[in-house]
């Protein structure tokens, strides 16, 4: 595929960080993968293998030492910060923390990007339309009855669901999920997984899910990337993932079969 055929593409990306001893730690090592338009790709791996660093390259928080990064058919490797503003409007990042405004209600948090977009486009803010859209989005994520609560009233999982609703309100081309099921109980992890899958089927947006959760990845992703010590040790479809005999893949995949681990269907 050409870069234009994919919404995101990494081409032989390297990234290192300086260490206290004066040396450098290689975090991404010759990383290549792509995210076709309209598909969901999961970036899998243990803690510290470079998943979040890869995500930061997609939104321009980091630039590669070597290699190229493409977003929406455009080579963004060497863009300056001011050039990223337009691209980031088409991306929505759902943080682990939710990154909600503590002083705003749930409804006001979801309404925020709607108001921002209207102002940026020089359009009149129509309160009735915003209220209708907010209610629709909160209903989609199962939190319509929480509209008047503030973030401190919500569980960690509910905060992430609100963050997803707010991301959708921005009408992005691509949604980036950063460890959406981390630090929640198994039942809430299944709820969030169900939500991401439902949104995928409803909106068909390009999505990237950074996760160590095998069951989440196997349910929602069209393709999977697995990083091992900063390198791509697997990239392929669900069928290729299931049939892979790579020792690293087999070991990681087996986590889903641990005794006592509730199956996610």
Phi and psi in degrees as a GROMACS rama.xvg file:
@    title "Ramachandran Plot"
@    xaxis  label "Phi"
@    yaxis  label "Psi"
@TYPE xy
-83.1688  156.848  UNK-2
-52.1267  -36.4765  UNK-3
-65.9358  -23.0566  UNK-4
-76.3977  -15.7316  UNK-5
-115.552  148.834  UNK-6
-77.2467  -36.5292  UNK-7
-131.354  140.878  UNK-8
-148.689  132.375  UNK-9
-105.385  128.691  UNK-10
-121.168  100.653  UNK-11
52.0067  53.7588  UNK-12
-85.8414  130.958  UNK-13
-120.247  140.822  UNK-14
-151.144  127.576  UNK-15
-124.065  159.959  UNK-16
-129.859  142.816  UNK-17
-66.835  147.408  UNK-18
-110.754  163.133  UNK-19
-62.156  -27.8244  UNK-20
-84.2134  4.06042  UNK-21
94.858  -10.5033  UNK-22
-86.4435  -168.607  UNK-23
-131.367  144.97  UNK-24
-105.732  117.548  UNK-25
-77.7032  120.731  UNK-26
-104.296  -39.3704  UNK-27
-117.327  128.393  UNK-28
-125.661  102.027  UNK-29
53.5878  48.3155  UNK-30
-84.8312  125.644  UNK-31
-134.859  130.254  UNK-32
-166.948  170.021  UNK-33
-140.919  158.092  UNK-34
-123.521  100.935  UNK-35
-61.4694  149.528  UNK-36
-58.4237  133.026  UNK-37
83.2421  -2.62466  UNK-38
-101.561  163.376  UNK-39
-111.827  126.482  UNK-40
-118.804  130.851  UNK-41
-99.4524  132.638  UNK-42
-102.734  110.71  UNK-43
-105.681  159.987  UNK-44
154.158  163.578  UNK-45
-71.5065  171.949  UNK-46
-61.5717  138.115  UNK-47
82.5104  12.1564  UNK-48
-94.2983  -3.12577  UNK-49
111.995  8.40586  UNK-50
-61.6748  -51.9623  UNK-51
-68.703  -30.8639  UNK-52
-65.2039  -39.8543  UNK-53
-62.1436  -42.2056  UNK-54
-61.1312  -40.3038  UNK-55
-66.7783  -25.5732  UNK-56
-71.5106  -31.7624  UNK-57
-67.9782  -33.4351  UNK-58
-100.681  4.35619  UNK-59
80.7822  13.7391  UNK-60
-73.3988  -24.0382  UNK-61
-133.23  154.392  UNK-62
-119.954  146.71  UNK-63
-72.3098  151.44  UNK-64
-71.9569  -37.6663  UNK-65
-144.655  158.642  UNK-66
93.0241  179.484  UNK-67
-129.456  147.912  UNK-68
-123.894  131.539  UNK-69
-117.264  137.582  UNK-70
-133.682  125.091  UNK-71
54.0016  43.4265  UNK-72
75.4444  8.20782  UNK-73
-118.4  135.048  UNK-74
-73.6977  110.459  UNK-75
-103.867  7.02277  UNK-76
-54.8366  -44.2321  UNK-77
-109.749  18.1882  UNK-78
-67.8151  147.06  UNK-79
-83.1212  163.594  UNK-80
-55.6976  -42.7689  UNK-81
-65.4048  -26.5278  UNK-82
-75.7953  -21.5178  UNK-83
-73.9284  -20.931  UNK-84
-55.3697  -45.6454  UNK-85
-66.4553  -41.2202  UNK-86
-66.5341  -41.6691  UNK-87
-66.1068  -22.9447  UNK-88
-65.8646  -20.9208  UNK-89
-96.2102  -0.896047  UNK-90
-115.487  142.963  UNK-91
-125.975  122.821  UNK-92
-105.953  120.723  UNK-93
-98.3352  105.336  UNK-94
-75.1371  158.072  UNK-95
-55.7279  -43.2955  UNK-96
-75.7413  -13.1574  UNK-97
88.6957  -34.9939  UNK-98
51.6065  42.3609  UNK-99
-82.9625  158.546  UNK-100
-80.4826  115.281  UNK-101
-62.796  -30.2628  UNK-102
-86.9512  -4.553  UNK-103
-104.76  151.534  UNK-104
-71.1319  170.449  UNK-105
-57.0607  -47.0838  UNK-106
-62.1943  -41.4251  UNK-107
-67.3307  -34.1525  UNK-108
-63.3263  -43.139  UNK-109
-71.1854  -32.8319  UNK-110
-73.3491  -21.4302  UNK-111
-53.922  -52.3751  UNK-112
-66.393  -26.432  UNK-113
-66.0977  -42.8281  UNK-114
-67.4752  -42.2589  UNK-115
-60.0794  -44.0751  UNK-116
-65.3714  -40.2435  UNK-117
-62.0289  -43.4606  UNK-118
-66.8662  -41.6728  UNK-119
-62.9301  -33.3208  UNK-120
-91.0595  4.279  UNK-121
68.0302  26.2949  UNK-122
-98.4974  156.695  UNK-123
-74.1906  137.837  UNK-124
-80.4728  114.48  UNK-125
-101.421  105.593  UNK-126
-60.1206  -39.9336  UNK-127
-61.9355  -40.487  UNK-128
-67.9837  -40.3833  UNK-129
-64.2759  -44.8567  UNK-130
-61.0154  -41.3737  UNK-131
-62.8926  -44.9489  UNK-132
-67.291  -40.1796  UNK-133
-61.6661  -45.5696  UNK-134
-61.9001  -39.8525  UNK-135
-63.2231  -44.3312  UNK-136
-69.0388  -41.5718  UNK-137
-66.3603  -34.7646  UNK-138
-65.0349  -39.435  UNK-139
-60.4141  -38.4782  UNK-140
-95.4356  7.5118  UNK-141
77.1944  26.5651  UNK-142
-128.751  29.7254  UNK-143
-59.2138  -33.926  UNK-144
-80.2154  -4.08374  UNK-145
-102.315  10.5688  UNK-146
-55.7875  -36.2398  UNK-147
-94.3799  1.04454  UNK-148
-79.4974  163.729  UNK-149
-106.178  158.835  UNK-150
-52.007  -34.7562  UNK-151
-66.228  -16.377  UNK-152
-83.0625  -8.51027  UNK-153
-102.524  154.98  UNK-154
-74.4288  166.686  UNK-155
-57.693  -43.4535  UNK-156
-65.0299  -39.7012  UNK-157
-67.2576  -36.1182  UNK-158
-60.3589  -40.5132  UNK-159
-67.6968  -35.4748  UNK-160
-65.2388  -39.7673  UNK-161
-64.3807  -41.086  UNK-162
-61.4689  -36.0906  UNK-163
-67.3335  -42.218  UNK-164
-61.2009  -41.9199  UNK-165
-65.1532  -38.2073  UNK-166
-62.0855  -42.0437  UNK-167
-67.0403  -31.8233  UNK-168
-61.2516  -29.7117  UNK-169
-74.8898  -5.42813  UNK-170
50.1213  56.3672  UNK-171
-77.3002  162.346  UNK-172
-80.0625  -27.6982  UNK-173
-141.805  135.565  UNK-174
-111.835  132.333  UNK-175
-114.069  117.739  UNK-176
-102.99  123.427  UNK-177
-102.332  102.728  UNK-178
46.8672  61.3393  UNK-179
-66.0639  -20.7506  UNK-180
-110.119  12.6362  UNK-181
-73.2646  139.594  UNK-182
63.0683  32.017  UNK-183
-127.922  158.582  UNK-184
-72.0656  163.091  UNK-185
-55.8427  -37.0328  UNK-186
-66.3289  -43.0603  UNK-187
-68.7814  -34.8987  UNK-188
-60.4658  -40.6446  UNK-189
-67.3429  -38.4663  UNK-190
-62.3047  -44.4261  UNK-191
-66.6372  -39.9254  UNK-192
-60.3691  -45.6275  UNK-193
-60.0241  -39.9957  UNK-194
-64.8503  -47.1567  UNK-195
-61.6259  -40.8558  UNK-196
-65.5009  -40.8009  UNK-197
-64.4667  -41.1723  UNK-198
-67.7409  -36.5449  UNK-199
-60.322  -45.4736  UNK-200
-71.4212  -28.4892  UNK-201
-83.6632  -42.4222  UNK-202
-105.691  -20.931  UNK-203
54.5648  37.9119  UNK-204
-85.6384  149.946  UNK-205
-61.4579  133.867  UNK-206
-142.028  147.955  UNK-207
-126.089  127.951  UNK-208
-116.664  111.239  UNK-209
-88.675  121.251  UNK-210
-160.023  157.17  UNK-211
-106.323  2.19779  UNK-212
-86.4201  102.683  UNK-213
-61.3627  -42.8737  UNK-214
-65.7637  -38.4013  UNK-215
-59.6652  -50.3408  UNK-216
-60.4588  -42.3618  UNK-217
-70.0685  -22.7884  UNK-218
-86.1932  -37.828  UNK-219
-105.587  -20.7081  UNK-220
-88.2818  144.053  UNK-221
-84.5432  -34.3801  UNK-222
-137.153  156.354  UNK-223
-128.168  139.385  UNK-224
-115.188  128.798  UNK-225
-116.692  126.63  UNK-226
-100.884  135.058  UNK-227
-128.002  110.176  UNK-228
51.7343  42.5401  UNK-229
86.113  -8.58158  UNK-230
-104.907  154.377  UNK-231
-80.411  112.113  UNK-232
-98.5216  -10.9412  UNK-233
-156.381  139.326  UNK-234
-149.146  120.371  UNK-235
178.589  -172.732  UNK-236
-79.3288  173.083  UNK-237
-59.0567  -42.0695  UNK-238
-63.3892  -42.5634  UNK-239
-65.7526  -35.827  UNK-240
-62.9089  -47.4772  UNK-241
-64.538  -31.399  UNK-242
-94.9144  -2.41476  UNK-243
-68.086  136.647  UNK-244
-108.26  15.741  UNK-245
-62.8787  129.908  UNK-246
-57.0936  -38.7305  UNK-247
-66.4167  -42.3283  UNK-248
-65.6069  -44.9107  UNK-249
-61.2199  -40.7762  UNK-250
-65.6483  -43.2336  UNK-251
-70.2244  -41.7604  UNK-252
-63.1777  -32.1786  UNK-253
-68.352  -15.585  UNK-254
-59.2713  -28.3216  UNK-255
-68.6369  -19.051  UNK-256
-104.706  13.2241  UNK-257
-61.5293  139.8  UNK-258
-57.1153  134.788  UNK-259
86.4488  -9.12065  UNK-260
-78.1708  120.934  UNK-261
-66.6631  132.486  UNK-262
-72.8169  142.893  UNK-263
-107.567  119.298  UNK-264
